[in-house]
Amino acid sequence: MSATTWILDPPREDGKPGKYFTWAELTTTSTGLLNVPATSDRTNLRLVCKYILDPLREALGPIRVTSGFRSLAVNTKVGGSKTSAHMRGCAADVKSYRGDFTTWHIARQVDHLRLPFDQCIVYEGGWVHLGISTGRTRKQFLYKPRQGGYEKLTLERIWDIERF
C-alpha cells in the first residue's frame, strides 16, 4: 500500500467536476432524499473524475454513473456500507452506458491504464464500484456475487474471466 499524491486542477470554466461528467450525474439519487455534497466531498468528486472516470471514459467510451456521492441518509436508505467512500465523494459506481462492454472490461481498463484506485469491485448485478483513498491506496480488486461475501481477485483472474 502506498499513499497517492493528488493534484487538483483549478475548477473548470464550465463548472463541471470533470471533462465528461456533471454534478447531477455524481449526486442524483432515486431515493427522494436530499443529497448535497459538502465542499470537501465536491473536491473528492473532482479527483474521482480527473483520475478515474475521465480516463475510463476516454478509453471505453460512454459510461454511466449509477451512484456517486451519497449523503448519510441516502447511503443508509440504499443499504450502503457504514464506512462507504461514497459518503466522502471518493467513489462512483459505473457501468457501460449502452451495454457495449462488460464490467470485466471496466476492471481490465482500470488495471491497463494503471489508474490510482483504492478499490475496484465488480458486482454481479452489473456495475463496478471505483473508489479512491485520501490515505493509503490498497489497490484492491474484488468481486461481489449476488449472494455471499466479497472475493479477492487477482489480476490473472480479471484478465481471464468473463462472467457477464
C-alpha positions in Angstrom: 0.0 0.0 0.0 1.1 3.5 -0.7 -0.3 7.0 -0.5 -1.3 8.7 -3.7 -0.4 12.4 -4.2 -3.4 14.1 -5.7 -3.1 17.2 -7.7 -6.3 19.1 -8.2 -6.7 21.4 -11.1 -8.4 24.7 -10.7 -12.2 24.5 -11.1 -13.3 24.1 -14.8 -14.7 27.2 -16.5 -17.8 25.2 -17.5 -18.4 24.4 -13.8 -18.4 20.6 -14.3 -16.4 18.3 -12.0 -14.7 16.6 -14.9 -14.4 16.7 -18.7 -17.3 14.3 -19.3 -19.4 14.3 -16.1 -21.8 16.7 -14.5 -22.6 17.4 -10.8 -26.1 16.0 -11.4 -24.6 12.6 -12.6 -22.5 12.4 -9.5 -25.2 13.4 -7.0 -28.6 12.3 -8.4 -30.4 9.7 -6.3 -33.7 7.9 -6.8 -34.3 7.9 -3.0 -36.1 11.3 -3.0 -33.7 12.3 -0.2 -31.6 15.5 -0.1 -28.1 14.6 -1.4 -25.9 17.7 -1.4 -22.1 17.2 -1.0 -20.0 19.4 1.2 -17.1 21.4 -0.2 -14.6 18.6 0.7 -16.9 16.0 -0.9 -17.1 18.0 -4.1 -13.3 18.3 -4.1 -13.1 14.5 -3.8 -15.6 14.0 -6.6 -13.4 16.2 -8.9 -10.5 13.9 -8.1 -12.6 10.9 -8.9 -13.4 12.4 -12.3 -9.8 13.5 -13.0 -8.1 10.3 -12.0 -10.7 7.6 -12.6 -13.8 8.5 -14.5 -12.4 10.8 -17.3 -9.6 8.4 -18.2 -12.1 5.4 -18.3 -14.5 7.5 -20.5 -11.6 8.2 -22.9 -10.6 4.6 -23.1 -14.0 2.9 -23.2 -16.5 5.4 -24.5 -19.7 6.4 -22.6 -20.0 5.1 -19.1 -23.0 5.7 -16.8 -22.5 6.7 -13.1 -25.2 4.8 -11.2 -24.1 6.1 -7.8 -21.7 8.8 -6.9 -21.9 10.9 -3.8 -24.3 9.7 -1.1 -25.4 11.7 2.0 -25.6 9.6 5.2 -29.4 9.4 4.7 -29.1 8.2 1.1 -26.4 5.7 2.0 -28.5 4.3 4.8 -31.6 4.1 2.6 -29.7 2.2 -0.2 -28.1 -0.2 2.3 -24.5 1.1 1.7 -21.6 0.3 4.0 -21.4 2.4 7.2 -17.8 3.4 6.0 -18.7 3.9 2.4 -16.3 6.0 0.3 -19.4 7.4 -1.4 -20.2 9.4 1.7 -16.9 11.3 1.3 -17.2 11.7 -2.5 -14.4 9.2 -3.0 -16.3 6.7 -5.1 -18.6 6.1 -8.1 -20.4 3.1 -9.3 -20.4 2.8 -13.1 -21.5 0.6 -16.0 -21.5 0.7 -19.7 -23.8 3.4 -21.0 -25.1 1.4 -23.9 -24.2 -2.1 -22.8 -21.4 -2.5 -25.3 -18.8 -3.6 -22.8 -18.9 -5.6 -19.6 -18.0 -4.9 -16.0 -14.9 -7.1 -16.6 -13.8 -4.7 -19.4 -14.1 -1.8 -16.9 -11.9 -3.7 -14.4 -9.4 -4.6 -17.0 -9.1 -0.9 -18.1 -8.6 0.2 -14.5 -5.6 -2.2 -14.5 -4.4 -1.5 -18.0 -4.5 2.3 -17.5 -2.8 2.0 -14.1 -5.4 4.2 -12.5 -4.7 5.2 -8.9 -7.7 3.5 -7.4 -8.2 2.2 -3.9 -11.0 -0.4 -4.6 -12.4 -1.8 -7.8 -15.3 -4.0 -7.0 -17.1 -5.9 -9.8 -20.7 -6.6 -8.8 -22.6 -9.5 -10.3 -25.5 -7.1 -10.6 -23.8 -5.4 -13.5 -21.8 -2.4 -12.1 -18.3 -1.6 -10.9 -17.5 0.3 -7.7 -14.5 2.5 -8.2 -13.0 4.3 -5.2 -10.1 6.4 -4.3 -8.5 6.9 -1.0 -7.2 10.1 0.6 -4.9 8.0 2.7 -3.2 4.7 1.7 -4.2 3.1 -1.5 -5.0 -0.6 -1.2 -5.3 -1.4 -5.0 -8.0 -4.0 -4.2 -9.7 -5.8 -6.9 -12.8 -7.6 -5.5 -15.8 -9.5 -6.8 -19.2 -9.4 -5.2 -21.7 -12.1 -6.2 -25.4 -11.6 -5.6 -25.3 -14.0 -2.7 -22.3 -14.2 -0.3 -19.4 -12.1 0.6 -16.6 -10.3 -1.3 -14.0 -12.3 -3.1 -10.4 -11.0 -3.7 -9.4 -11.0 -7.3 -6.0 -11.5 -8.8 -5.0 -9.6 -11.9 -4.8 -13.0 -13.7 -8.4 -13.8 -12.9 -9.6 -10.3 -14.0 -7.9 -10.8 -17.4 -9.0 -14.4 -17.8 -12.6 -14.3 -16.6 -15.8 -13.3 -18.5 -18.8 -13.8 -16.3 -21.3 -11.5 -17.9 
